[in-house]
Amino acid sequence: MHKLESIAEQIRHDFDARTAARDKALATARQLTRACSLAIRAAHRLETDGMAGQLAEARSLADTLRGELQDHPDLYYAGYTQDALKEFVEASATCALIQNQPLPTPEELGVGGATYLNGLAEVVGELRRRTLDILRHGYSQEAERLLGLMDDIYGVLVSMDYPDAITMGLRRQTDVVRSIIEKTRGDITFSLRGEHLEQAIGRLIGQLNGGQPEVGKGAGRSIPREDD
């Protein structure tokens, strides 16, 4: 029985260490998720300084998270840890693409392939949000650029024909991405046609006014909000 008590004590010691590491990692993961959210918000507001500061904090927290779980690989690959790192990928890629900068690689972000791809899938929703913000002021080539990026991401995601156990459920995310892109393409088409129609009406009114262009009309046409 003495040997059994010794074994139990060793197990308790291991459990105590793992519990402490888990609690610490959970707190870091929450901080990382918050920093990523703030970075994305700053990117949408075109607040470059705030965005850069939050991204720097997020990178530091991601490094801390990896360090905290270096001796506990099972906890590192647990859901909450990879979810936080996925948010880090989403924030880093979203900020880069909105700023028309190079896409960061998995190696640069220190994440695995599945986490990286799931983070990219989330980026598509943020690019749609940015596109709608642009279209509310009228059609723009920037909206077309963002749609092209969304298509590129989807093209990569749909080519990853592997089991969900390997890709962390990427197939479902890919289906969501396809739906988002289809809606965004429709919104851009609607905005472009609206602009063409307004230009045609303006030319017609100008002809009816003896060749004088219509005064007070701006080009472009906003689209309704998603919840209209």
C-alpha positions in Angstrom: 0.0 0.0 0.0 2.9 2.3 0.6 3.9 2.0 -3.1 0.3 2.8 -4.1 0.3 6.0 -2.0 3.6 7.0 -3.6 2.1 6.5 -7.0 -1.0 8.5 -6.1 1.2 11.3 -4.8 3.1 11.5 -8.0 -0.2 11.6 -10.0 -1.5 14.4 -7.8 1.7 16.4 -8.3 1.3 16.0 -12.1 -2.4 16.9 -12.0 -1.6 20.0 -9.9 1.0 21.1 -12.4 -1.3 20.5 -15.3 -4.2 22.3 -13.7 -2.0 25.3 -12.9 -0.7 25.4 -16.5 -4.3 25.1 -17.8 -5.6 27.9 -15.7 -2.8 30.2 -16.6 -3.2 29.3 -20.3 -6.9 30.0 -20.2 -6.3 33.5 -18.8 -3.7 34.2 -21.5 -6.0 32.8 -24.2 -8.8 35.2 -23.1 -6.3 38.1 -23.3 -5.2 37.1 -26.7 -8.7 36.8 -28.0 -9.5 40.3 -26.7 -6.3 41.8 -28.3 -7.2 40.2 -31.6 -10.7 41.6 -31.5 -9.5 45.1 -30.8 -6.9 44.9 -33.6 -9.7 43.9 -36.1 -11.9 46.7 -34.9 -9.0 49.2 -35.3 -8.4 47.9 -38.9 -12.0 48.5 -39.9 -11.8 52.0 -38.5 -8.5 52.5 -40.4 -6.8 53.3 -37.1 -3.3 52.1 -38.1 -1.5 53.0 -34.9 -4.1 51.3 -32.7 -4.2 48.3 -35.0 -0.4 47.9 -34.8 -0.3 48.2 -31.1 -3.0 45.5 -30.6 -1.3 43.2 -33.1 2.0 43.6 -31.2 0.3 42.7 -28.0 -1.5 39.7 -29.6 1.8 38.4 -30.9 3.4 38.7 -27.5 0.4 36.9 -25.9 0.6 34.1 -28.5 4.3 33.6 -27.7 3.5 33.6 -24.0 0.7 31.0 -24.5 3.1 28.7 -26.4 5.7 29.1 -23.7 3.3 28.3 -20.9 2.2 25.1 -22.6 5.6 24.0 -23.9 5.7 21.1 -21.4 2.0 20.2 -21.9 1.4 19.4 -25.6 -2.0 17.9 -24.9 -3.1 21.2 -23.4 -1.5 23.2 -26.2 -3.6 21.3 -28.8 -6.8 21.6 -26.7 -9.7 23.5 -28.2 -9.4 26.7 -26.2 -5.8 27.1 -27.0 -6.1 26.6 -30.8 -9.2 28.7 -30.8 -7.2 31.6 -29.4 -4.4 31.1 -31.9 -7.0 30.9 -34.7 -8.2 34.4 -33.6 -4.5 35.5 -33.8 -4.4 34.2 -37.4 -7.7 36.0 -38.2 -6.5 39.3 -36.8 -3.1 39.2 -38.4 -4.4 38.2 -41.8 -7.4 40.6 -41.7 -5.2 43.6 -40.8 -2.6 42.7 -43.5 -5.2 42.3 -46.3 -7.2 45.4 -45.4 -3.9 47.4 -45.5 -3.0 45.7 -48.8 0.1 44.1 -47.2 1.5 40.6 -47.7 -0.4 37.7 -46.0 1.5 36.4 -43.0 2.6 32.7 -43.2 1.9 30.0 -40.7 5.6 30.0 -39.8 5.6 33.7 -39.1 2.6 33.3 -36.8 3.8 30.2 -35.2 0.7 28.1 -35.8 -0.1 24.7 -37.4 -1.7 24.3 -40.8 -5.2 23.5 -39.6 -5.3 26.4 -37.2 -4.0 28.7 -39.9 -6.6 27.7 -42.5 -9.5 28.0 -40.0 -8.3 31.4 -39.2 -8.2 32.3 -42.9 -11.8 31.1 -43.2 -12.8 33.6 -40.5 -11.0 36.4 -42.4 -13.5 36.2 -45.3 -16.3 37.4 -43.0 -14.2 40.4 -42.0 -13.4 41.2 -45.6 -17.1 41.1 -46.4 -17.7 43.6 -43.5 -15.1 45.9 -44.9 -16.5 45.5 -48.4 -20.0 46.6 -47.2 -18.5 49.6 -45.5 -17.0 50.6 -48.8 -20.1 50.0 -50.9 -22.2 52.2 -48.6 -20.3 55.1 -50.2 -20.7 53.7 -53.7 -19.0 51.2 -55.9 -15.2 51.0 -55.7 -12.3 49.0 -57.1 -11.2 48.4 -53.6 -14.4 46.3 -53.1 -13.4 44.3 -56.1 -9.9 43.8 -54.7 -11.3 42.4 -51.5 -13.7 40.1 -53.3 -10.7 38.8 -55.3 -8.9 38.0 -52.0 -12.0 36.2 -50.7 -12.1 34.1 -53.8 -8.4 33.3 -53.4 -8.9 32.1 -49.9 -11.9 30.0 -50.9 -9.9 28.5 -53.7 -7.3 27.2 -51.2 -9.9 26.1 -48.6 -11.9 24.1 -51.0 -8.8 22.2 -52.2 -8.1 20.8 -48.7 -10.0 17.5 -49.1 -9.0 15.9 -45.8 -10.9 14.4 -42.9 -12.3 16.9 -40.3 -10.1 15.2 -37.7 -7.1 16.5 -39.6 -8.4 19.9 -40.6 -10.3 20.8 -37.3 -13.7 21.0 -39.1 -12.5 23.1 -42.0 -15.1 21.7 -44.4 -18.0 23.3 -42.6 -16.1 26.6 -42.5 -15.5 26.4 -46.2 -19.2 26.0 -46.9 -19.8 29.2 -44.8 -17.1 31.0 -46.8 -18.8 30.1 -50.1 -22.1 31.5 -48.9 -20.4 34.8 -47.7 -18.7 35.2 -51.1 -21.9 34.6 -53.0 -23.7 37.3 -51.0 -20.8 39.7 -51.3 -20.6 39.2 -55.1 -24.3 40.0 -55.4 -23.9 43.2 -53.3 -21.0 44.4 -55.5 -23.0 43.7 -58.6 -26.0 45.5 -57.3 -23.9 48.6 -56.4 -22.2 48.6 -59.8 -25.4 48.4 -61.7 -26.9 51.1 -59.5 -24.0 53.4 -60.3 -24.3 52.7 -64.1 -28.0 53.4 -63.9 -27.4 56.8 -62.1 -24.8 57.7 -64.7 -27.2 56.8 -67.5 -30.0 58.9 -65.9 -27.6 61.8 -65.4 -26.6 61.7 -69.1 -30.3 61.5 -70.2 -31.2 64.5 -68.0 -28.3 66.4 -69.3 -29.4 65.8 -72.9 -32.9 67.0 -72.0 -31.4 70.1 -70.4 -29.7 71.0 -73.7 -26.4 69.2 -73.0 -26.0 70.5 -69.4 -25.1 67.8 -66.9 -27.5 67.4 -64.0 -26.4 69.3 -60.9 -26.3 68.0 -57.4 -26.1 64.3 -58.2 -23.1 62.2 -56.9 -21.9 59.0 -58.5 -22.3 55.8 -56.7 -25.1 54.1 -54.9 -25.1 52.6 -51.5 -26.6 49.2 -50.8 -28.9 48.3 -48.0 -27.6 46.8 -44.8 -27.5 43.1 -44.4 -30.4 43.1 -42.0 -32.7 45.2 -44.3 
